[in-house]
Amino acid sequence: MVQKYQSPVRVYKYPFELVMAAYEKRFPTCPEIPVFLGSEILHESRSEDGAIHVVERSCKLNVDAPRLLKKIAGVDYVFFIQKNTVNWRERTLRIEAHNETFASRVVVRETCSYSVHPENEEWTCFEQSASLDIKSFFGFESTVEKIAMKQYTSNIKRGKEVIEHYLKELISQGITFIPRWSPPAAKEERAAAVGRAPGAILDPGAAGGSREPAASPCPAPEAASPDADKLDADYIERYLGQLSPMQESCLIRLRQWLQETHKGKIPKDEHILRFLRARDFNIDKAREMLCQSLAWRKQYQVDFILQSWRPPALLQEYYTGGWHYQDKDGRPLYILRLGQMDTKGLVKALGEESLLRHVLSINEEGQKRCEENTNIFGRPITSWTCLVDLEGLNMRHLWRPGVKALLRIIEVVEDNYPETLGRLLIVRAPRVFPVLWTLVSPFINENTRQKFLIYSGNNYQGSGGLVDYVDKDVIPDFLGGECMCTVSEGGLVPKSLYQTEDEPENSDHIRLWTETIYHSASVLKGAPHEVQILEGESVITWDFDILKGDVVFSLFHSKRAPEPSHKEATSPSPSAAGDNVQLIDKTWVLGVDYSRVESPLVCREGESIQGSHVTRWPGFYILQWRMHGPLPCSSSSLPRVDDVLASLQGSSHKCKLIYYYEVLASKDFRWALLNSASSTSHLLSV
């Protein structure tokens, strides 16, 4: 595989001619670069007007490789051919180098350039690119590649330091200004005017350096524009942080690839860098992950979510999270009182769509705050801190639909907001927390898990706790601090606010999820709602809420395949059963064509029901909800007055419910209420 390197643009705040004088001091030998043992000029030429100067050298290098490898290769040193082309008219130097030693086995190519800064002609820019292709090397290809890249990156680090060393040396000698090149006629006139012949040093037009003071530096240019073709090394250090030469290279190359191939807005450098970090700077993997995320952002218009998303009033009242100053490192601080939040109620009242959109808006806001803090604190801040208070966490938070919704949201965030979380502080973790952690942690990236700090009880107080990461005057009052925190205290969401599919949320947004965990159904007299499950040996689980009316829930088994049909209700009510699906044919006989495997359960309005069933036989299982009607009186054939009234009342309206079901392999079913050796179900009313 060909290894490539592309540097950012490095800036020397000195004129091009002075930088060239410093560069020439590297030859024929350079003590500042120990591996560079010497050089010999092979060819030299100049244009007639002296504007173009070409020098070709053979350079001798001592590669820091194991003695055994040198012995096998049969060499102690390697030789490179370097061609330097200076254009004094345009003030550029182009350097092209390739290896002469082992040229048939290893191909190394490097291109460097010095040029005038586009925004300040008194400054000089430098950039370089290189490639390494090891075709064969006595079976040591991988070892040679590692040695070569290590050697190369160490030399890259030294490169800028060497030039700056010689620039300081020139200035100490009083050489602070070298005139620019001019055509021969102008040069002779100028030389005559000062009483001396044209100079020879580097041929910029003068020898020895004038004692004139150097031009005063212009103010530093603003941070590189996100739309610029190249990145400035100083900009990377100031706004993105310390990166190794190879990490800088990956950022530049991926950014250039996006500019060449991506249609539309190019993401900011901080955004690209997060994906590279998430994939350990494997540029191919990072590119694949980033492209999928960019397509996702475009499809669902995520770039506009901060302008378009307004949390519903219910979410603002019951969602227990919000931004709260910053931590000691300047990272924006987000507080989530998860233990006080009715996650079950929020999912059922708002649906996953609203919760996911709200989580995305939090992540978008977090990135925005990181940029603002970078400017405020004068150093790169690329991630935020989350403080999670788990006081109040109990088994209610661990109901399976909620955990599944959480995992789906985590998956979206992991795929599209990698490396945005700098630290996660979990405090007051209760005994039930390990159960939640066991379920959730496998779906969290390893790099992210390493950022978690978990405190049980009051261990977060004192040294080693929150004070190590958050200033005392920022710690919230509910954690023993003095800072008043405006994050909502949450509470139970009223069941009257639970949402059904026939009462969709009013929104013009493109839906992020086309399917939701909970489904809704309307049940009329004579029109039950039924769900078919094809299963063998496994566990069927369910969770449903009765929003209106009373229903009877049953579970049946059949060896015959039901044929779904949508039927009208027999109720005198003019409204039909709508999307009700009925699977049990009227001609089927109970005990012959199908059998009951669960006793009927009467479910009253407002109740929440959870349960499970271990399947015993292969075939088809049918979940059924039907309207609850009065049972006939055992002591008399005449119905009671109360039963008649209930029947008349029940026939005038439909029952409503929202439900969730899932089929699990027995080994994956973790709920303590299940005895895997039994076929008995567990029906709970909460």
N, C-alpha and C positions, 0 to 999 in steps of 0.2 A: 504494500500500500504506500502511495506517495504521501509523505508528510509535507505540509505547507506551512509557511509562516508569513504573516503580513503585519508590519508594525503600524502603530498609530503615527501621526505626524508629530515629530519632536521639534521643539522650537528653541533656537539659540537667539538670545536677544542681542545679537551683534550683526553687523553688515556682512553680506556674502563674502566680500573680498577678505575681510579679516578672518572669517571662519575657514576660508581656503588656505590662508597662511598657516593657521593652526593645524589643518588637516595634513599639509605637506610635512609637518614636523614628525609625522608618524613613520616616515620613510628615511633611510632604508631599514632601520630597526626601530622598535618601540618598546622601551623597558616597561612602560605602563601596561602592556599586554604581554605577559610572560610567554604565552604559547606562540607569539609571533616572533620567529627567530631571525628573520631577515628577508630582504627582497632584492631582486636584480632586474634592472630595466632591460627588456627584450627588444622593444621597439618604441620610437618616439617620433612624432610628426606634428607640424603646425600648419595652419592655413596661411595663405600669402599675407593676409592682413593681421595675422596673429590672434584672431578672435577665437579660433578653435585650436585647442591643444590636446593631443591624444598621447597617452602613455600606457604601454603594455608591460606588465611586470610579472615575474615569477616569484611567488611568495612561499616561504618555507615555514611550516607550522609543526609544532610538537603537540600531538594529540594526547590528552590525558587518558590513556587506555591501559588495561592490564598488560604486564610484560609478556604473559603467555600469548595474548592475542596478537601483540606486535610480532612475536617470534613466529607464530603460525602464518601471519600475513607476510613476513619477510621484510618488513620496513620499520624504521624508527621514526621517520618523519613523513609528512604528506605535503605535496606541492599543489598550489592553486595558481591558476592564470587569472590575473586581474587586469581589466581594461578600463582606464579612466578617461572620460571625454569631458573636458571643460569648455563651456561656451561662454566666453567673457561678455559677448554682446548681450546674450539673453540672461546672463548670470545664473548658469546652471552647471552642475556636475553630475554626470551619470556614470555609475560604477557597475560593471558587469564582471562577475567572477564565476569560474567553474573549476572543478577539481581535475587535476592532471593524473594524480596517483589513483590507481584502481578505477579508471574511467569506464572500463568495460563491465565492472561489477557494481559500482556505486556512482550515481549521477547526482551531483550537488550543483545547484544553480542559485546564484544570488544577484539581485539587482537593487542598487541603492541610488538615491538621488538627493542632491542638495539644490534648493531653489529659494527664491525670494518669497517672503511671506506675502500672501495676497492682500493683506490689510495693513501692512507696515513694511515699507521697503528697506528699513534699517534692520530688519530681522531676517533670519534664515531658517528655512524648514528642512527637515531631514526625514526620510522614510525609506523603508527597505522591505523587500519581499524575498523569500527563498523557498526552495523545494528540495526534498531529499528522497531519492528513489533507490532503494537497495535491491538490486536484482538478484545477486547471490554473493555470499561472503563466507565460504568454507563452513557453512552450517551455523554461523554465528550472526545471522541476519538481525534477530531481535536484539541481541546484546549490542551490536554495532549501532543500531538505530537509537537505542537509549543513550549510549555514550555520545553519539553525534548530537542529539538534540540537547543533552545536558551541557555539552561543550558550547554549542551554539548560543543557547540562551544566556549562559554566563558571560560570553563575549558581548552579547547585545547589551547587557547591563553595564558593562565596562565602557562600551563605545561612547556614550554621551559624556561620561566622566572624563575620558581621555581628551576629547575635544575641549571641554571646559578647562582641563588642566593646562593645555597648551595656550588657550586664549588668555588665561591669567598670566602665563609666562610671557607672552607677547606684551601684554599691558604693563607688566613689571619692567619690561625693557623700554617702555616709552612708546611702543607701537600701538597706537589706539585708532589709527585711521589709515586706510589704504585707498587711494583714488580709484575710481571705476575705470574700466577699459574705455578707450576712445580710438577712433580710426587713426592710422599712422600719421596722416597730415596734421591732424589736431594734436596728436601726441608730440610731434616734433616742435610744433609751435609752442605748446605748453612747456616742453623741456627747455627750449631756448629761453623762454621767459624766466625760468627759474635758474638758468645757467648750468644745466647738466643734461647728460644724455639720457635716453629712455632706459628705464630700469630693466632688470632681468628677473627679479623675484616673482614667480608665478605669473608673470606677464599681465598684471592687471593694469599696468601703465606707469608704475612708479616703483622705485627700490627703497629698501630700508624703512620705512614707515614715517610718515609725517608726525611732527609733534603736536599737530592740531588736536584739540579735544574731540572725543567721539561725540557724535550727535546724541543729544539727550533722548533717552528711550521714550517712545510713545506709550500711552497707557495700554495696559494689557487688554487684548480684545475680549469681548464678551464670550461666554461659554459657547462652544461650537453649536451651531444650529442643528437641530435634529434632522434637517433636510440636507445638511452638508454631505459631500461625498466622502470626506475623510474626517477622522477624529483626532483631536489634538491630545498629546500625551498629558499636558498640564490639565486639560479639561477632564480627562479620565480620572486623574488623581483627585481632582477637586470635587467632582460630582458623582463619580462611580466608585471610588475607593482604590486601595492598593491592589494591583493585579500583576501577576507574573507576565513576562513577555509573551509566553504562549497563550495565556488567558486573554491578553490584549489582542493577540492575533486572531483568536477565535471570534472575539466580538467584532473586529473589523471585517473579517471575511464573511461572517453571517450577515452583517449589516449590508455589505456590498452585494451579496447574493439577493437579499430582499429588494434592494434598489433596482437590480437588473431584472428580477422576475415577478415581483409582487405588484399587483395593480391596486392602487389605492394608497391610503395613508400608511406610511412606514411607522411602526411602533417606536417609542422612545428608547434610547439606549439602555436606560434602567430596566425597561421591560424585557428587552432582548437578553440582557445579562442574567436576569432571573431564570430564564429557561436554560441558559448555558450552565449555570450553577446547579440547577435541578438534575442535569444529565452529566455532571462532573466534567463539563467542558468537552464532551464528545459532540463535535459539531454536527454530525449526521443525525444523531438522536435528538439533539436540541432543535435542529431545523424541522424534523418531522413533528415534534411536539408543538413547536411554535406555529407551524403552518396550520395544524388542526385547530389550534386555539384561535388563530386569526379568522379562519373560516367560521368558527363558532360565533365569534364576536360580531362578525358581519351579518350572519344569518339572523341572529337575535337582537341586533342593534344595541349591543352592550355598551358601545362607546357613548351612547346618549342616555344611559340609565340614570345618571345623576340629575339630568335635566327633566327626564320624563317620569321618573318614579316618585310617587308621593305615598308614603305608608298610610294604610287605612287607619282611621281613628282607633279601631279595636287593637291594631298592632301597636300603636303608640301607647296605648293604655296598659297592655298586658305583656309586651315584649320587654324583658328586663336587661337591656343592654344599651350602652352608649359610650361616646368618647369622653375622656377625662384627662386633660393635660398631657404630660409625657413622662417617660421614665428617666432614670439618671443618665442614660446614653443618648437622650434626645429623641428616642423613638416615640411616636404617638401611642398613647395608652388607651386601650379599649377595655371596658369593664362589662362582664356578663355575669349576672346573678342567676345562673342556671338552676340552682336549687329552688329558687322562688318562682320559676316560670312554669306555667301550665302548658308544657309542650304538647300534650295530648289535646287539650282544648284548642290551642292555636292551629294545629294541623286540621282538626275537624271543623273549625270555624272559618279558617282562611284558605286551607288547602296548601299543598306543597308549592304551588306556583308562586303565591305571594311571599311565602317564607324564603324560597330560593331567591326571588328577585330582591328581597330585602337584604339577604346575605351578600348578594353580588354588589348591591349598592354600598354596603359596609366595606367590602374589599376595594371598590373603586375609590371611596372616600379615603380609605387608609393610604392608598398610593398617592393621592393628592396631598394628604397631610405630610407624607414623607418628603415630597418635593418642597413643600413650604418650610419644613423644619431644616432641610438641607440648606436652604438660603438663610434661614434665621441663625443657625448655629455655625455656619461656615465650614461644614464637613459633610461627607456623604452619609445620608440616612436613608436606607433603602428598604427597611422593614419596620413593622410595628409590633408592640407588645400587647398581649391579651391577658387580663387578670380574670380568672373564673372563680367565682364563689359558689361552692357546692352545698352550703348549708341548706338543709331542707330536701336534698335529693333522696328519693325513696323508690320503691318498686314501681310506683306510678309512672316514673320517668322511663322505666325499662320495658314498657309494653312494646311488643314486637313491631307493630306498624310505625311507631315513632322512631325506633332504632333504625328501621329500614329507611325511613325518610331522611334521618340524619346521615346514614351511609351514602345515600344518593347525593345529598348536598356536599358531603366531604369529597366525593368523587369528582364533582364538577369543579369545586374549588382547587383540589389538587392538580387537576388537568390544566386549569387556566390561570391560577394565581400562585405558581410555585415560588418558594423562597420569599414570600411576603411576610411571613410570620417570623419575627426575630426571637421571640421568647414567649412561652406560655406558662403563666404562674397559676397553678391550681391550689386553692386554699380550702380548708375545712372539708376535706374529702371524707365522706362517711364510710361506714363498713360496706355499703352496697356498691361503692365506686369500683372496686376490683372487677365486679361482674360486668359493669358497663365498659370498663377499659379492655377486658378480655374480648368483648364483642367488637369494639370499635378499632382498637390499635392495629389489627392486621391490615386495615384499609388505609392507614396513614403512612405516608412515605417515611423511610428510615431517617432521612435527614431532618424531617420535621419532628419525629418522635424524640430525637436527641435534644430538642429545644424545650421539652416539657420539664417543669419542676413541680413536684407534687408535695403538698403539706397536709397532713392529717391533724385533726384537733386544732390546738392553738400553736402548733409548731411554727407557724408563719410569723409569729411575734418574736421580737428580739433579734439578736445577731444571727446571721445565716438565713433570716427570713426575708420579708418584703423590704425591709430597710436597706438591704444590700442592692436592691434593684430600683426602688422607688423612693423618692425623697419623702421625709416624714410629713412635710406639709402638703403632700399630694395623696397620702394614704386615706381612703374613704372613711367616713365616720362609722359606718357599720362594721368596719374591720378594726376599730379601735383608734383610728386616726382622727385628725382635727379638721379634715377637709369635708365640707358638705358636698355630697354626691347627688346629682339630679337624676340618676338612673332610676327608672320605674321599679317599684317593689313588686309588681306583677299581681298575682292572685288567680283564682280559678275563673276560667272563662265560662260564663253562663251557657248552659246547653241550649237555651233559646236562640243563641247566636250561631249554632252549628249550621253549616251550609250544605245544601244539596245541589245536585247537578242541574235541577230544573230552576235553581235560583243562582245562576252563575254570577261571579264577580264582574261588575261593570268595568271593563278595561279594553282599551284599544291596542294594547301591547300584543306583539307576536308571542304566542305561548312558548315558553322554554321547554315545558314538558307537555306532550300530547296525551299522556296517560297519567292518572293519579293513583295513589294507593287506595283511597276510599272511593267506592261507587255508591250511587244513590238509587233507590227504588221506591215506587209507589205501589201500595198493595190495596186492592179493592176487594169487596166481597165477591167470591167466585173467581178471583184473578190472582192467585198466589204468584210470588216471584221465586224462581228456582235457578240454581247454578249447578252445572255439571262438572264433575272432576273424574278424570280417568286415572286410576291408581291401582297399585298392587300393595306392597308392604311399605307403608310410610305413615306420616302423621299429617292429618288435616287440622289446621288451626283457623280460628275465625275471631273476629272482633266487630261488633256492630252496636249502633245506638238507635233507639227508637225515638224519633223526633216528634211523632204525632200518632195518636191512637195506640191500640194494643194489638200485638201480633203473637202468633204461635210459631215457634221455630222447631223444625224437625230435620233429621238426617236419615236418608234412605240409601239402599244399595240395590243395584240391579245388574244382572248379567247381560241384559239387552241394552243396546245403544239407544238412548232417548233421541227423539227428533224434535228439536226446538221449534216452538211455534209462538207467535204473538197473538193473543186472543183478547177479545173484548170482554169486559166485565159483565157479569149477570146482574149486577146491582142496578137498581132503578136510576141511580145517578147518571146524568148525561155524559159525564167525563169518562173516558176509557182508561184502561190500565196503561196505556202508552207503551213504554219500552219493556214492559213486563215480559219475561221469558218463561214459558211453561213447558216442562219437559215430560212430565208424567201424563201419558195419554189417558183419556177418560175410559178407554176400553181395558186399561190395565187393571189387574186384580191384585190387591194387597195380599201378600203371602204367596202369590203365584208368580206374577211378573216382576214384582219388586218386594223388598222387605224393609221394615223399619229397624234401624240400628241404634237409634237414640230415642228415648222417651220424649214426647212433645214438651216443650218448655214455653210457658206463657210469659211473655215479656211485656211489661207495662210501659206506658209513655214516660220518657225521661230516663229509662234505665240504659246502662251500658253493659253489654254481655261479652265475655271472652270465654273461649273454650277450645277443646282439642279432641281429636279422636284418632286412635291408632287403628289403621285399617287392617282387616284380617283376611279379606278375600280380594282377588283381582276383579276388575270390572268397573262399574260406574257408580260413583257416589253423587248424591243429589242433596244440596242444601235447599231447604224450602222455608219461606216465610209466607204465612197466610193470615188473613184478618182473624182476630180472636172473636168467636161468637159464643153465646151462652150454651152450656152443656145441658142436655135434657135431664129433668128431675128423675131420680131413680125410683122414688116412691109414688109417682103419679105420671100418667101419660100427658097431663095438661101442663103447659109451660107456666112458669111463675110470672107474675106481673113485672117484676124487676128485669127478668130475662127478656121479656117482650120489649120493654122500654129500651134496654141496652141494644137489642137487635135493631130497633127502629133508628136509634141514634147512630149506631155504627154504620148503618147503610147509607147515611147521608153524607159521609165524608170518607176520604181515603187515608190510609195509614202511610207514614213516611219513615224511611230509615236510611242510614248510610252504613255500608258494610265493607269489610276487608276480609280476605281469606288467603291462605298460602298453604302450599304442600311442601313438607320438609322431609328429608331423609331422617330416619330414626336417630342416627348417630349425631345429627346436627340439632336435634331438638333439645334445648337446654333449660327449658323452664321447669322449675322444681316441682310444679304441680303434676307433672306427667310421670306416670309409672310405665316405663316402656314395655313391661311384661304384660300389661293389661290392655284390653280393648275398650275399657271404660273411658268415657269422655269426662272432661272437667268443664262444667258450666258455671261461670262466675257472674254475679251481678254486682256492679260497682256503682 
